Amino acid sequence: MYKENRLKPIIIAGAITFVIIIGVSIIFLSGIFHKNPYGNQVKITDFSHYYKDAPQDTKDSVFASLYNILQENNPETDLSAINDAKIRNGSEISSYSDKTKLHYGNFIIDIPSLQQSYRGQFQWSNEKDQDAELSGYSSLIICLESDLIYPKFNCKDLFTGDPLIALTAKYPIINQLPYNITYYSNNYSEYTNYTINYKITDNQTNIVLVINDQTGGNEQNALDEIRKLGFNPSDYTIEYNNLSTEPTPGRAPNDAL
């Protein structure tokens, strides 16, 4: 009996160790044999380092999108041998919108073996009822037009020649604009109305956020709304237009009195 009691802790420890080994093996093998549901892929080796919370489906979509654009621009290359695609340090942007419940990512991908770079973006929601409200593409990889570190090449993507697509990838806030704020306060005696929109610069490579304030005094409020959408106003050139002809705050329109 004494011998059996001494063996019990050893048996239990052995069983626990066995279960842990099996669990780790399953996780390891699932990673090796995971099949991308979107088709062929080229992995971004440090994607999870920058976007730890992104779900597997988002990773699959991004990696498949990368494969598709590389195939378009490198038709004679064995893409299965590409294992050095990485996110350029400092290029990554990660944001979350409390209003839309969407996570956004935007980054530059460098591939030394091909001497090529691309811009990537994605969006996802961890709330199932928000999936249908994703605006634009869940993931998108496009040609990089600026911030080049490799020789420029004749890059092609699905939207070659359409500057708005490239700008949307660079500035995902475009998907949320125009954005209008209108409300009454103080028992309908005061009226607030302003709009956040954007315009494309003359060289078609950047945007300017435009705040048109119909009732005046709402510049800081507009900047706060931009933050609520999940974006940092300091990342943008912003043009503020006070269109009010009345003292701030605006009085309610006659039809509201």
Secondary structure, DSSP 4 states (H G I P E B T S, - for coil): -HHHHHHHHHHHHHHHHHHHHHHHHHHHHHHHH---TTS-----TTHHHH-TT--HHHHHHHHHHHHHHHHHH-TTS-GGG----EEPTT--EEEEETTTTEEEEEEEEEETTTTEEEEEEEEE-SSGGGGGG--S-SEEEEE--SS--S-------TTTT-HHHHHHHH-GGGGG-SEEEEEEETTTTEEEEEEEEEEE-TTSS-EEEEEEESSSS-HHHHHHHHHHTT--GGGSEEEEEE---SPSSEEPPGGG-
